[in-house]
Amino acid sequence: QEQLVASGGGSVQAGGSLRLSCAPAGYVDGYCMGWFRQAPGKEREVVAIIDSGGSTRYGDSLEGRFAISQDTSKSTLYLQMNSVKPEDTAMYYCAAGFYPLGVADCYSGSLEDGGMDYWGNGTLVTITS
C-alpha cells in the first residue's frame, strides 16, 4: 500500500547529479527508511538505508556516489546521486519499516518480501551516456 510519495526522477547525462525526495518521512523511533531501485529485468536492490538515529548503510559500491539524508523539519527523505552512470538507470522507490535494532537489521530485513511496511510510488531515473 503506497503511503509515501517519491519525486525528483528524470533524465540526466552520465557524470551528472540528481536528488530524489520522499515524503512524508515520519521519523518515529524504531523506524528506518530507505531507497531501493529496480532496473528492467533485474531484481529490486537496496540503494541506501537510514535509521531513526541517523545511521546509514549503502548498497554495494554506491557509498561515495550516493548519499541518503533526512530533513526532520520537512519530514522528507532525500537521496543525492552524484557521478551517475548508465547502470544507475532504474525505477527508484522509497520505503519505511519498523526495525528497532537499527540500520543493519533494517538493511537485511528490507531484502525480504514484505520486509518494509510502507512504499512510495516510484520515480524513474534514466542516465544517458
C-alpha positions in Angstrom: 0.0 0.0 0.0 1.5 3.3 -1.1 1.7 5.9 1.6 4.9 7.7 0.6 5.4 10.0 -2.4 8.7 9.9 -4.2 9.8 12.6 -6.6 12.8 14.1 -8.4 13.5 11.5 -11.1 14.3 12.4 -14.6 16.8 12.0 -17.4 20.4 13.0 -16.7 23.7 12.6 -18.6 26.3 10.3 -17.1 28.5 12.1 -14.7 25.7 14.4 -13.6 23.7 14.6 -10.4 20.2 14.2 -9.3 18.4 14.5 -6.0 15.4 12.4 -5.1 12.8 13.2 -2.4 10.3 11.2 -0.5 7.6 12.4 1.8 6.2 12.2 4.3 9.1 10.8 6.3 7.9 10.2 9.8 10.9 9.6 11.9 9.3 7.6 14.7 11.8 5.8 16.9 12.5 2.3 15.6 11.5 3.1 12.1 14.0 3.1 9.3 13.7 4.5 5.8 15.4 3.5 2.6 15.8 3.9 -1.1 15.5 0.9 -3.4 15.8 0.5 -7.1 14.7 -1.9 -9.8 16.1 -1.9 -13.3 14.2 -3.7 -16.2 14.8 -7.4 -16.0 16.6 -7.2 -12.6 15.6 -7.8 -9.0 15.0 -5.0 -6.7 18.1 -3.9 -4.7 18.8 -1.7 -1.7 20.4 1.6 -2.5 20.6 3.1 0.9 19.1 2.8 4.4 18.9 5.3 7.3 17.5 4.6 10.7 15.8 7.0 13.1 19.2 7.7 14.8 20.7 8.8 11.5 22.9 5.8 10.9 23.2 4.8 7.3 24.2 1.9 5.2 24.5 1.6 1.4 24.2 -1.0 -1.3 27.3 -2.4 -2.8 29.6 0.2 -4.5 27.1 3.0 -4.0 28.6 4.7 -1.0 30.7 7.6 -2.1 28.5 8.4 -5.1 25.1 8.3 -3.3 24.1 9.9 0.0 20.9 9.4 1.9 19.7 12.0 4.3 16.7 13.3 6.1 15.3 16.7 7.0 13.1 16.2 10.0 11.8 19.8 9.8 10.4 19.0 6.4 9.6 15.3 7.1 11.5 14.5 3.9 13.9 11.8 2.9 16.5 12.5 0.2 18.8 10.6 -2.0 21.6 12.7 -3.5 23.0 10.9 -6.6 26.4 12.1 -7.9 28.6 10.9 -10.7 25.7 8.9 -12.1 26.3 6.1 -14.5 24.1 4.4 -17.2 23.8 1.4 -14.9 22.0 3.6 -12.3 19.0 3.7 -14.6 16.1 2.2 -12.8 12.8 2.9 -11.0 13.6 4.2 -7.6 11.4 3.6 -4.6 11.4 4.9 -1.0 10.1 2.8 1.8 9.8 2.6 5.6 9.9 -0.2 8.0 9.9 -0.9 11.7 13.4 -2.1 12.7 14.1 -1.0 16.3 17.5 -2.7 16.3 18.9 -0.2 13.8 20.3 0.1 10.3 21.9 -3.3 10.0 18.7 -5.1 10.9 16.8 -2.8 8.6 19.2 -3.5 5.7 18.9 -7.2 5.9 15.1 -7.2 6.7 14.4 -4.9 3.8 15.6 -7.5 1.4 12.8 -9.9 2.4 9.4 -10.0 0.8 7.2 -7.8 3.0 10.2 -6.5 4.8 9.1 -2.9 4.6 5.8 -1.6 5.8 5.2 1.4 3.5 6.2 2.0 0.0 6.3 5.0 -2.3 5.1 5.2 -5.8 8.5 5.1 -7.5 10.3 7.7 -9.6 12.1 6.9 -12.8 15.8 7.8 -13.2 17.3 7.5 -16.7 21.0 8.1 -17.1 22.1 8.7 -20.7 25.6 8.2 -22.0 
